[in-house]
Amino acid sequence: MSDETSTCAGVDVGGTFTDVVVHAPDRRPKAVKVPTTPSNPAEGVQRGVAVGLPGASPRLLPHGSTTATNAVLERRTARTVLVTTAGFTDVLRIARQNRPALYDLSVTRPDPLVPRDLVVTVEERMGPDGEPVITLTDAEVERVVAAVRDLEPESIAVSLLFSYAGDEHERRLCAALAELGVPLTRSSALLPEFREFERASTCVLNAAIEPVMHRYLSDLVSRLPEPAITVMTSSGGTAGVDFAATAPVHTLLSGPAAGVVAAGAVARSAGFADAIAFDMGGTSTDVCLIRDGHPEVVSGSEISGLPFRTPAVGIHTVGAGGGSIAWVDSGGALRVGPRSAGADPGPACYGAGGQEPTVTDAHCALGHLDPARELGGGLRLDAAAARRALATLPESAAGVLAVVRATMVRALRKVSTERGVDPAGLALVAYGGAGPLHATALARELGCPAVVVPPAPGVLSALGLLLAPPRFEASRTVLADAGDDLSRVQAELAEEARQELEKQHVTTAITLSGVADMRYAGQSHELRVDLTEGSDPAELFHAAHRESYGYEIRDERVEVVTLRVVARGEPVLAAPPGDWDQGSPEPRPDREIGVGDQTVRARVVPRAALRPGDAITGPALVEQPDTTTLLGEGEVAVVDDAENLVVRWT
């Protein structure tokens, strides 16, 4: 196979930069950063690929998209009509009646994506056994179609009670509603699982973002017609364009999922089975627990307070990034984020018109970032502009960093100590353009023994797209005893999962694995348990329950609530590459920098000059085109055989 036909490019569309990693046989991996184009992200993707592969086109282009995420966060969704069973008009508003903040008297819930006046109810009902209790008549179907037409929808979500057990009514309604010519989401096809609120919420989210995602992907394919384009899903695998366009709810955590996959691979390459992925980009920080080299996958998550039941890596996100704006609240306290300067105009030091102080401005003012050096995306920083912006605050640049680090430490504790996981057994894998600037300070405060900085941390999410396998998870609610024979259902799910991968032209090296959502009889929530061949599912659940909660109930019946089969193909890369172009190896002069309340003289080391076995002792800055690693007093970074920087301290 020639280089041209085997070249692949992973593209991660972030809030500030669009990152591209180009992989071709017998060549060093190439990293490119271009500014994200928020008004049309496909334009930034096209530009990044053109810079990474001038005059050529990759064979495969997996990419992480924030299109669906931003559409929900900014409420730029389609006008959606929900069709549901009579009596369930308020299913989205009533929700679960749980309180997100128990003692907050002013807490507000997010408004549903579909207001009450855009809900159409149907006189029908299926029973939990999948048999009709109230038959759906032809006259009722005609009435519903007319009612929906009058509401002039841009998209339609159909979610009927117990349709996961019997989908006949949903199928008939969708067949009739198809004549309206707008996108349709059928809950029994998207999510054949129980819990009417979560299924309805997932169905509505999908319907609301489907037109947005379809437009984006159509534009992207028209701009880049040659490569086979795939999209990162929330679960840590890739999917075809057609699947992502019709089931975009699976892409709501697309971008950060790719980084977590790569972080797990980096942790393994550095000899750490367990770690925390720490991704600090321009607008937010994403953290995720990694066990046995793989990110934790959960069966559901939420975005902007709206739940969705699709497999997703267990990411916790906070609004703390390099572009996060520092401000003073009404009580006079310094706050940082969640509002961000984004890509346009960006931090003040970018010289693009930004006036408000940001975290990046604080680093620039403290000397952590060199204005004389060209950064990723061709940026040169204006330190004077950064100092002018920071002068509007009552606190110093060091105070800005202290505040944003407090926010990030809380996020790291959320996925470790608050879940009973001791950070003393976890390495911190730092990436994103800003991650290595904060990593050692955060790890020391949290109690982690080491920090791992990969060779190309600023583009690790883009690299993760080349390390992520094609993946599809088929599921079905079964509500069975753990001892029941579920082999027939498992075989049907396996065939469904395999067929979905084959639609992506993945036909060889497909691996299948079983998963079950299980609980003790009477419990209201389940644990996701990996099933291993020849093992007793009940025993696996007892062990998982003991690990999660510290106890097990041996004499209680164990239920399999939802059965799942995961199909995976082969990724483009089996392991992270080490031989990166990291800029010039030319020596650089030491410089004065601010660390906390002190000014210290720091050694400045180009990462391109380092080789396996080399060690750097702080205070020091390790500079490379995509990021800078800050080492404090007493911190020692050693380059390992995989070219990671592994930092420890005394």
Buried (B, 14 or more C-beta within 10 A) or exposed (E): EEEEEBBBBBBBBBBBBBBBBBBBEEEBBBBBBBBBBBEBBBBBBBBBBBBBBEEBBBBBBBBBBBBBBBBBEEEEBBBBBBBBBBEBBEBBBEBEEEEEEEEEEEEEEBEBBBEEEBBBBBBBBBEBEEEBEBEBEEEBBEBBBEBBBEBEBBBBBBBBBBBBBBBBBBBBBBEBBEEBEBBBBBBBBBBBBBBBBBBBBBBBBBBBBBBBBBBBBEBBBEBBEEBBBBBBBBBBBBBBBEBBBBBBBBBBBBBBBBBBBBBBBBBBBBBBBBBBBBBBBBBBBBBBBBEEBBBBBBBBBBBEEBBBBBBBBBBBBBBBBBBBBBBEEEEEEBBBBBBBBBBBBBBBBBBBEBEBBBBBBBBBBBBBBBBEBEBBBEBEBBBBBBBBBBEEBEBBBBBBBBBBBEBBBEBBBBBBEEEEBEBEBBBBBBBBBBBBBBBBBBBBBBBBBBBBBBBBBBBBBBBBBBBBBBBBBBBBBBEBBBEEEBEEBBEBBBBBBBEBBBEBEBEEEBEBBBBBBBBBEEBEEBBBBBBEEEEEBBEBBBEBBEEEEEEBBEEBEBBBBBBBBBBBBEBBBEEBBBEBEBBEEEEBEEBEBBBEEEEBEBBBBBBBBBEEEEEBEBBBBBBBBBBBBBBBBEBBBBBBEBBBBBBBBE
